[in-house]
């Protein structure tokens, strides 16, 4: 995640030094750092849920904000949106395969962060 000239074409499949504004890790961390995004993903790992079910699991989130987060996660290919034809009509949200993979990464990050808090490194 260091600096590298932007003029060169880079293979994004190979870790390399990059400018912060050209770093895919920075872009994903910024996206996931938006309040609620990671928590929505975490709650969907238990199975598909309706908008209202997610709202109950995320006290304090405004309905409009939840809708925006769900749209952003769907645009990024992390969740799938499926209309429900039965009564009551609605929409179910579920993790996509990429979302499931990302939740696994976030789970490992959580474990790492808890371990790091128990054993802080001197600065």
N, C-alpha and C positions, 0 to 999 in steps of 0.2 A: 504494500500500500504506500510505497514511497513515490518519489517523483520520477517520471520518464518523459521523454519528448512525445508530444501528441502527434507529430507529423508521421511517425512510423506506424504502419499497420501492425496490430498485435493479434496473436492467436489467443482468444479469450478462454480456450480450453486449457491453457497452461498458466499456472500462477506466475505473475511477473510484476515488477515494479510499475506503478501507474501514478498518474497525477490524481489527487483526491477527486476531482470532478470527472474523471474518466475511470473510476474504480468501481467495478460491479459490487464489491463487498460494501463499500460506502453507500452506494445507492440502495441496496437491500436493507442495510442497518438503518438508514434514514426512514425508509418506508415502514419497517417493523417497529421503529421507535415512535411512530405516531401512536398516541394513546389509543388503546383498545385493539389494535390490529393483532398483536400476538395473543392477547386474551381470547379474542374471537376464535382464532385458530385452535387454541388450547381446548376451548369448550366444544368445538366441533369434533374433536378426536373421539368423543364418546358416541358419536353417531349424528345423523342428520337432525337438524332442529329448525323450527319456525322462527321468524323474526321475534315474536313475542316471547318465546322460550329463551332466546338469547338475551333479550332485554331483562328478564328476571334474573338470569345468571350474572349479569353485568350491572349491578345497582349503580345508579348515577349517570349512566349513558343516556343521552337524549335519543329519542326515536330517529330523528333526522341524522344524527351522527352515526348511529348504528347502520342506517341505510347507506350512508356514504362509505363507511368502512367495508360493508359487505360488497358494494359495487367495486371498490378498489381492489379487494381481495379476488373478486371474480375476474376483473380485468387482468390481473397478474397471473391468472390461471391457478390460483391456490384453492379456490372453492368452486363448487358446482351449484347451480341454481336450478331447481326443478319445480315447476308449477304442480299444485295438487288439484286434481279434478274433482275429488270427493268433497262432501260437505264436512266441515266448513272449508271453503276454498282458501287457498293461500299458496305459500312458496316454502319449500324446504331447501335448506342450505346444508351442504356436506363438503367434506374435504375432497379435493381432487388427489390423484396420485402424487402430484408435486407438493400439494399441501401436506399430505401425510409424511412425505420425506422431510419437509421443512420442520414439521412438529417434532420429528425425531431429533433433528439438529438442535432445535430450541430446548428440548428436554436435556440433551447433553450439555448445552450451554448453561442451563439452570443448575445442573449438578456441579459443573465446574465453578460457577459463581458462588454456590454455597460452600464448596470446599475452599475457595480462595478467601472467603470471609472468615473462615475458621483459622486460616494460616496466612495472615496478611504479610506481604513482602515489604521489607523496608524500602523507603523511597530514596 
